[in-house]
Amino acid sequence: MKGVDFAKECPLYIQVNFIRNTFAVTDLNKNGKAEVWLMYKTACRSDVSPANMKIVMYEGNKKYMQEEQTKLNKMKNPLPVENIRLMMP
């Protein structure tokens, strides 16, 4: 089975990453057909906006997918603005 994904209207950098240690082969419903699982993230990288994270499961010729967005963790002790220096050449 072939999987296809895409990002619409990304003016800058499209990023796609498989999530480590998420590939699995199971038979959770005990029907003798293997379920193949994987997770990956896609994002249009021009800022710190969330990425799309997808969980995909194949069983035979059927494909199941759940898509959500990642979120940023709040910093516990962010630096005060006066301590931030711009990196310039």
N, C-alpha and C positions, 0 to 999 in steps of 0.2 A: 504494500500500500504506500502511496506517495503522499507526503504532507507538503502543503504550500501555505505560506503566510506572507504578508506584505504590510507596509506602512504607507498611509496616504499623505500626500502633500508635506513632505519633510524637506525644508529648504536647506538644512545643514547636514548633520551626521546621523545616519541610521545605525543603531547599535542593537545587536542580537547576541544573547548569551544563553547557553544551556546552564542550568543550575546543577552544580556538582552533587553527586551521590543521590540523584532522584530517579535515575533509570532503574526500573524494576520489571520483572516478569512474575506474574501471579496467576492464580486460578481461584479467586475469592469466592465465586459462586459455585465452585466444584462441578462445572459442566464439561470439563475436559478441554475447554478452549482457553489458551493462554491470553491473559490481559497484559499488554505492554504499556508501561507508564513512563512519561518523561515530563520535565518542566523546563520552561525557558522564559526569558524576558525580552521584550522588544521596546525600543524607545527612540524618539526623535530627540537628539541631544543638542539643544541650543540653550538650555537653562537647567534648573534643578527640578523640573516638573517630574511627577511620578512616572515610572515605567509600567508597561502592561506585563503582568505575569500570567502565564498560561500553564495549566495542567492538562495534559492530553493523555487519553487512554484509548488504545486500540484493542478490540476483541474481534478477531476474524476480519470481516470487511466493514465493521462498524467503528466509527470514530466518535468519542465523547470528549468534550472540552469544557473547561471552566476558565473564565478569564476575569481577572481582578486587577486593581492597580496597587502598586507598592506605595508606601508612605514614608516620609522622612521622620526619623526620631528627633524629638526635641533635645537640644543640647542641655545637659545638666548645668554646666558652668561655662556659658559662652564667654568669649573674650570681650572686654569692653571695646567699643568702636575705636577709641584712641590707641589701642594696642595692635590694630590691624594695619599692616603696611602693604601697599600695592607692589606687586612684583613687576617691575618695568625694566626693560633692557637698558 
